[in-house]
Amino acid sequence: MVYPVNPHQKTFQTETCYPDLKSIPEKPDAVFVLTNLKVTEQIVQQCVDLGVQHVWMHCLMGTKPGLGAGMTSVSQDAVRMCRENGISVIPGACPNQFLNADFGHKIMRRIFRTLGFHRIN
């Protein structure tokens, strides 16, 4: 099950939107973070508190730190927090480049792989 979480919305596409991870009805197996990177650490702390084991932080431009600085949810402190707490983390990239990718996302994936932007350190 997928649960939308946003403290500023009550619903998202007719689904109940929860104010934080602790408010959803069941513990998530994984969390996808698509937010301002200043909020990412707070979300990861909730993941630590709940025992979430997988976190994917969105970044439009791949996984290289600093790339697309205004278009990322990747916080290096949050990445470190994940690793220190045994949470597997994907620090960057867009899931649309991997999960049923459309033509444009397939091209981006190929370019970013070629340039080394999808390497996770």
GROMACS elastic network, one bead per residue, 0.5 to 0.9 nm:
[ bonds ]
;  ai    aj funct       b0    kb
    1    28     6  0.85651   500
    2    28     6  0.85339   500
    3    15     6  0.80384   500
    3    16     6  0.78620   500
    3    17     6  0.71004   500
    3    18     6  0.75639   500
    3    21     6  0.89746   500
    3    24     6  0.71154   500
    3    25     6  0.89741   500
    3    28     6  0.86884   500
    4    11     6  0.81739   500
    4    12     6  0.68183   500
    4    15     6  0.75594   500
    4    16     6  0.72513   500
    4    17     6  0.50344   500
    4    18     6  0.63680   500
    4    19     6  0.88948   500
    4    24     6  0.88365   500
    5     9     6  0.82811   500
    5    12     6  0.88600   500
    5    16     6  0.86768   500
    5    17     6  0.52793   500
    5    19     6  0.56831   500
    5    20     6  0.57660   500
    5    21     6  0.67738   500
    5    23     6  0.88341   500
    5    24     6  0.81462   500
    6     9     6  0.56602   500
    6    10     6  0.78514   500
    6    11     6  0.88138   500
    6    12     6  0.88995   500
    6    17     6  0.61722   500
    6    18     6  0.59908   500
    6    19     6  0.51380   500
    6    20     6  0.66950   500
    7    10     6  0.77715   500
    7    17     6  0.79103   500
    7    18     6  0.66815   500
    7    20     6  0.64954   500
    8    17     6  0.88639   500
    8    19     6  0.72626   500
    9    12     6  0.72001   500
    9    16     6  0.87894   500
    9    17     6  0.62053   500
    9    18     6  0.79051   500
    9    19     6  0.77289   500
   10    15     6  0.85404   500
   10    16     6  0.61268   500
   10    18     6  0.69707   500
   10    19     6  0.79991   500
   11    14     6  0.57959   500
   11    15     6  0.53109   500
   11    18     6  0.80826   500
   12    15     6  0.51880   500
   12    16     6  0.64738   500
   12    17     6  0.58634   500
   13    16     6  0.85095   500
   14    17     6  0.88415   500
   17    20     6  0.89434   500
   17    24     6  0.87132   500
   18    21     6  0.72650   500
   18    22     6  0.86722   500
   18    23     6  0.60093   500
   18    24     6  0.60851   500
   19    22     6  0.83647   500
   19    23     6  0.66106   500
   19    24     6  0.84041   500
   20    23     6  0.55529   500
   20    24     6  0.73111   500
   20    43     6  0.80495   500
   20    46     6  0.81689   500
   21    24     6  0.57626   500
   21    27     6  0.80322   500
   21    28     6  0.80880   500
   21    31     6  0.88735   500
   21    43     6  0.76642   500
   21    46     6  0.65348   500
   21    47     6  0.76025   500
   21    50     6  0.82511   500
   22    25     6  0.82519   500
   22    26     6  0.85664   500
   22    27     6  0.78267   500
   22    46     6  0.71378   500
   22    47     6  0.88617   500
   22    49     6  0.88272   500
   22    50     6  0.73394   500
   23    26     6  0.84532   500
   24    27     6  0.72736   500
   24    28     6  0.83502   500
   27    30     6  0.88831   500
   27    50     6  0.68276   500
   27    51     6  0.81344   500
   27    52     6  0.73815   500
   28    31     6  0.68140   500
   28    47     6  0.87198   500
   28    50     6  0.83630   500
   28    51     6  0.87956   500
   28    52     6  0.63414   500
   28    53     6  0.87507   500
   29    51     6  0.87005   500
   29    52     6  0.57382   500
   29    53     6  0.63930   500
   29    54     6  0.67252   500
   30    47     6  0.86531   500
   30    52     6  0.60552   500
   30    53     6  0.62742   500
   30    55     6  0.57117   500
   30    56     6  0.79306   500
   31    43     6  0.89160   500
   31    44     6  0.88681   500
   31    47     6  0.77850   500
   31    52     6  0.75494   500
   31    53     6  0.86077   500
   31    54     6  0.63664   500
   31    56     6  0.63949   500
   31    57     6  0.85034   500
   32    54     6  0.85378   500
   32    55     6  0.58807   500
   32    57     6  0.60845   500
   32    58     6  0.72993   500
   33    40     6  0.70110   500
   33    43     6  0.77578   500
   33    44     6  0.88336   500
   33    55     6  0.73046   500
   33    56     6  0.60626   500
   33    58     6  0.59744   500
   33    73     6  0.65801   500
   33    74     6  0.85586   500
   34    37     6  0.84642   500
   34    40     6  0.83689   500
   34    56     6  0.87704   500
   34    57     6  0.65394   500
   34    58     6  0.53992   500
   34    59     6  0.80853   500
   34    72     6  0.78343   500
   34    73     6  0.57745   500
   35    38     6  0.81329   500
   35    39     6  0.66417   500
   35    40     6  0.68284   500
   35    57     6  0.86503   500
   35    58     6  0.80186   500
   35    72     6  0.76275   500
   35    73     6  0.53829   500
   36    39     6  0.56586   500
   36    40     6  0.68812   500
   36    70     6  0.85212   500
   36    71     6  0.82047   500
   36    72     6  0.69842   500
   36    73     6  0.54803   500
   36    74     6  0.86074   500
   37    40     6  0.50335   500
   37    41     6  0.76676   500
   37    70     6  0.88004   500
   37    71     6  0.88173   500
   37    72     6  0.63079   500
   37    74     6  0.57208   500
   37    75     6  0.56183   500
   38    41     6  0.68510   500
   38    42     6  0.81687   500
   38    73     6  0.79024   500
   38    75     6  0.74276   500
   39    42     6  0.54481   500
   39    43     6  0.65450   500
   39    44     6  0.88828   500
   39    73     6  0.81007   500
   39    75     6  0.88759   500
   40    43     6  0.51004   500
   40    44     6  0.61443   500
   40    45     6  0.85818   500
   40    57     6  0.80540   500
   40    73     6  0.62822   500
   40    74     6  0.71279   500
   40    75     6  0.64577   500
   40    78     6  0.65038   500
   41    44     6  0.50212   500
   41    45     6  0.60826   500
   41    46     6  0.86533   500
   41    75     6  0.70112   500
   41    77     6  0.70583   500
   41    79     6  0.85066   500
   41    81     6  0.80349   500
   42    45     6  0.51020   500
   42    46     6  0.64353   500
   42    47     6  0.87869   500
   42    78     6  0.84024   500
   43    46     6  0.51062   500
   43    47     6  0.63651   500
   43    48     6  0.87893   500
   43    78     6  0.86880   500
   44    48     6  0.62067   500
   44    49     6  0.85837   500
   44    52     6  0.89602   500
   44    55     6  0.78882   500
   44    78     6  0.62373   500
   44    79     6  0.84716   500
   44    81     6  0.73666   500
   44    82     6  0.69298   500
   45    49     6  0.61798   500
   45    50     6  0.86093   500
   45    78     6  0.82013   500
   45    81     6  0.78689   500
   45    82     6  0.85900   500
   46    50     6  0.60921   500
   46    51     6  0.84443   500
   46    52     6  0.84424   500
   47    50     6  0.51402   500
   47    51     6  0.58773   500
   47    53     6  0.77202   500
   47    54     6  0.86156   500
   47    55     6  0.81503   500
   47    82     6  0.85483   500
   47    87     6  0.85283   500
   48    51     6  0.51739   500
   48    52     6  0.62883   500
   48    53     6  0.82691   500
   48    81     6  0.83923   500
   48    82     6  0.75580   500
   48    85     6  0.67678   500
   48    86     6  0.89150   500
   48    87     6  0.78823   500
   49    52     6  0.79198   500
   51    87     6  0.84182   500
   52    55     6  0.77859   500
   52    87     6  0.70557   500
   53    82     6  0.87406   500
   53    85     6  0.89486   500
   53    86     6  0.71522   500
   53    88     6  0.61316   500
   53    89     6  0.84968   500
   54    82     6  0.86630   500
   54    87     6  0.55094   500
   54    89     6  0.58988   500
   54    90     6  0.82476   500
   55    82     6  0.78458   500
   55    87     6  0.69717   500
   55    88     6  0.63541   500
   55    90     6  0.63897   500
   55    91     6  0.82162   500
   56    74     6  0.89572   500
   56    88     6  0.85021   500
   56    89     6  0.56722   500
   56    91     6  0.61785   500
   56    92     6  0.70126   500
   56    93     6  0.85317   500
   56    95     6  0.86957   500
   57    72     6  0.78463   500
   57    73     6  0.55255   500
   57    74     6  0.54696   500
   57    75     6  0.83902   500
   57    79     6  0.87256   500
   57    89     6  0.76175   500
   57    90     6  0.61502   500
   57    91     6  0.50965   500
   57    92     6  0.52077   500
   57    93     6  0.75550   500
   57    94     6  0.84542   500
   58    61     6  0.89971   500
   58    62     6  0.84997   500
   58    63     6  0.88725   500
   58    71     6  0.85877   500
   58    72     6  0.60357   500
   58    73     6  0.53504   500
   58    74     6  0.66773   500
   58    90     6  0.83882   500
   58    91     6  0.71622   500
   58    93     6  0.55245   500
   58    94     6  0.55087   500
   58    95     6  0.77009   500
   59    62     6  0.58407   500
   59    63     6  0.69128   500
   59    67     6  0.86280   500
   59    68     6  0.74085   500
   59    69     6  0.87162   500
   59    71     6  0.61055   500
   59    73     6  0.59593   500
   59    74     6  0.66364   500
   59    91     6  0.78047   500
   59    94     6  0.59262   500
   60    63     6  0.88030   500
   60    67     6  0.88548   500
   60    68     6  0.68161   500
   60    71     6  0.58685   500
   60    72     6  0.63395   500
   60    92     6  0.75666   500
   60    93     6  0.58865   500
   60    94     6  0.58541   500
   61    64     6  0.78707   500
   61    67     6  0.61999   500
   61    68     6  0.55311   500
   61    69     6  0.88273   500
   61    71     6  0.75920   500
   61    72     6  0.78659   500
   61    92     6  0.76785   500
   61    93     6  0.62635   500
   61    94     6  0.79309   500
   61   108     6  0.87312   500
   61   112     6  0.77000   500
   61   117     6  0.74220   500
   61   118     6  0.88971   500
   62    65     6  0.87178   500
   62    67     6  0.74580   500
   62    68     6  0.83035   500
   62    91     6  0.85852   500
   62    92     6  0.54138   500
   62    94     6  0.72519   500
   62   109     6  0.84774   500
   62   112     6  0.64804   500
   62   113     6  0.85982   500
   62   116     6  0.86443   500
   62   118     6  0.53186   500
   62   119     6  0.83109   500
   63    66     6  0.88202   500
   63    67     6  0.76401   500
   63    74     6  0.83707   500
   63    90     6  0.81858   500
   63    91     6  0.59100   500
   63    93     6  0.56656   500
   63   116     6  0.87174   500
   63   117     6  0.54144   500
   63   118     6  0.52330   500
   63   119     6  0.64602   500
   63   120     6  0.63867   500
   63   121     6  0.87402   500
   64    67     6  0.56373   500
   64    68     6  0.87869   500
   64    91     6  0.86591   500
   64    92     6  0.76785   500
   64   116     6  0.81479   500
   64   117     6  0.54336   500
   64   118     6  0.72729   500
   64   119     6  0.75014   500
   64   120     6  0.79375   500
   64   121     6  0.88810   500
   65    68     6  0.84543   500
   65    69     6  0.79540   500
   65    74     6  0.79168   500
   65    75     6  0.87496   500
   65    76     6  0.78671   500
   65    91     6  0.88094   500
   65    92     6  0.86248   500
   66    69     6  0.50643   500
   66    70     6  0.88623   500
   66    72     6  0.88329   500
   67    70     6  0.85867   500
   67    71     6  0.85004   500
   67    72     6  0.83944   500
   67   117     6  0.86229   500
   68    71     6  0.51677   500
   68    72     6  0.64679   500
   69    72     6  0.59687   500
   69    73     6  0.89829   500
   69    74     6  0.88984   500
   70    73     6  0.88497   500
   72    75     6  0.82710   500
   72    92     6  0.74093   500
   72    93     6  0.88320   500
   73    91     6  0.84289   500
   73    92     6  0.75745   500
   74    77     6  0.87650   500
   74    78     6  0.74555   500
   74    79     6  0.74065   500
   74    91     6  0.58048   500
   74    92     6  0.61521   500
   75    78     6  0.50772   500
   75    79     6  0.62354   500
   75    80     6  0.86385   500
   75    91     6  0.81356   500
   76    80     6  0.61575   500
   76    81     6  0.85256   500
   76    91     6  0.83096   500
   77    80     6  0.50559   500
   77    81     6  0.61241   500
   77    82     6  0.86784   500
   78    82     6  0.61829   500
   78    83     6  0.86691   500
   79    82     6  0.51324   500
   79    83     6  0.63438   500
   79    84     6  0.86506   500
   79    89     6  0.68568   500
   79    90     6  0.84274   500
   79    91     6  0.66363   500
   80    83     6  0.51455   500
   80    84     6  0.60465   500
   80    85     6  0.85695   500
   81    84     6  0.51419   500
   81    85     6  0.62270   500
   81    86     6  0.87487   500
   81    87     6  0.83601   500
   82    85     6  0.52603   500
   82    86     6  0.62528   500
   82    88     6  0.67979   500
   82    89     6  0.65217   500
   83    86     6  0.52294   500
   83    87     6  0.56251   500
   83    88     6  0.67277   500
   83    89     6  0.73025   500
   84    87     6  0.76513   500
   85    88     6  0.89668   500
   90    93     6  0.78900   500
   90   120     6  0.71601   500
   91   120     6  0.70271   500
   91   121     6  0.88729   500
   92   118     6  0.78532   500
   92   120     6  0.83116   500
   93    96     6  0.86811   500
   93    97     6  0.76121   500
   93   109     6  0.87846   500
   93   117     6  0.84127   500
   93   118     6  0.69055   500
   94    97     6  0.56616   500
   94    98     6  0.76257   500
   94   105     6  0.85948   500
   94   109     6  0.89997   500
   95    98     6  0.53258   500
   95    99     6  0.58386   500
   95   100     6  0.88853   500
   95   101     6  0.82496   500
   96    99     6  0.53869   500
   96   100     6  0.67929   500
   96   101     6  0.52477   500
   96   102     6  0.75340   500
   96   105     6  0.62320   500
   96   106     6  0.84904   500
   97   100     6  0.77019   500
   97   101     6  0.51155   500
   97   102     6  0.77184   500
   97   104     6  0.84313   500
   97   106     6  0.57495   500
   97   107     6  0.84099   500
   97   108     6  0.70223   500
   97   109     6  0.55355   500
   98   101     6  0.55786   500
   98   105     6  0.79472   500
   98   106     6  0.77045   500
   98   109     6  0.76794   500
   99   102     6  0.89344   500
  101   104     6  0.77758   500
  101   105     6  0.54886   500
  101   106     6  0.56807   500
  101   109     6  0.89768   500
  102   105     6  0.54219   500
  102   106     6  0.61436   500
  102   107     6  0.87622   500
  103   106     6  0.51308   500
  103   107     6  0.63394   500
  103   108     6  0.87639   500
  104   107     6  0.52117   500
  104   108     6  0.63114   500
  104   109     6  0.86938   500
  105   109     6  0.60429   500
  105   110     6  0.85827   500
  106   109     6  0.50627   500
  106   110     6  0.62543   500
  106   111     6  0.86854   500
  107   110     6  0.51596   500
  107   111     6  0.62018   500
  107   112     6  0.85438   500
  108   111     6  0.51415   500
  108   112     6  0.59399   500
  108   113     6  0.84048   500
  109   112     6  0.52032   500
  109   113     6  0.59902   500
  109   114     6  0.84811   500
  109   118     6  0.81240   500
  110   113     6  0.52487   500
  110   114     6  0.61426   500
  110   115     6  0.86683   500
  111   114     6  0.51238   500
  111   115     6  0.62050   500
  111   116     6  0.85511   500
  111   117     6  0.84795   500
  112   115     6  0.51079   500
  112   116     6  0.59940   500
  112   118     6  0.61105   500
  113   117     6  0.57917   500
  113   118     6  0.54166   500
  113   119     6  0.76535   500
  114   117     6  0.76838   500
  114   118     6  0.86918   500
  115   118     6  0.82185   500
  116   119     6  0.58526   500
  117   120     6  0.84355   500
